[in-house]
Amino acid sequence: AQSVSQHNHHVILSEAASLELGCNYSYGGTVNLFWYVQYPGQHLQLLLKYFSGDPLVKGIKGFEAEFIKSKFSFNLRKPSVQWSDTAEYFCAVIQFYFGTGTSLTVIP
Amino acid sequence: GAVVSQHPSRVICKSGTSVKIECRSLDFQATTMFWYRQFPKKSLMLMATSNEGSKATYEQGVEKDKFLINHASLTLSTLTVTSAHPEDSSFYICSALDRGGGYTFGSGTRLTVV
């Protein structure tokens, strides 16, 4: 069965700290992987996506994610978070299957 | 960039009535749109895939007679929640496949059935 697991439900960081949000998936076919962000009161926005090629994908606002096929993972990273990164982050497989989300709070 | 407009953003209706939610692609044509439901503190759940000019494809467990989807034009898909009940209260979101191959989301509709 298809599933997406995000291990961290709520993460609290201080500004300038490094971020890594975990995402593991279970899917039998060719995967297209996505990370979306939802800022408070706003709709979902695409951060980055992986379809094929270089497994290290760079997205907007300094985010990147690495696809590790052997681990069925697509973790999101950012070297130095800002207060404005406070949001809900969702990992998705082939657009249809979403993780439960990780709420990130960045403390100034 | 691509914009998807969803209307209304909030709606309160009485139990037993029907509610229509619209999803429009404003600056591009969308042959395929998707409807999701988001429960509190839960993930988005794909309800159905809406294809212009043909019947929608519903995910397992989604009642097609309760959640009517119409994709009558290349810029508009509608979701009608028929005979709504309190358990249908939720956040409904649409997305569309845009011309760049990405998926653009609407801002969502908060439905409250009283």
Interface residues (C-beta under 8 A of the other chain):
Chain A: V4 F34 Y36 Q42 H43 L44 Q45 L46 K49 F90 A92 Q95 F96 Y97 F98 G99 T100 G101
Chain B: F34 Y36 K41 K42 S43 L44 M45 L46 I93 S95 G102 Y103 T104 F105 G106 S107 G108
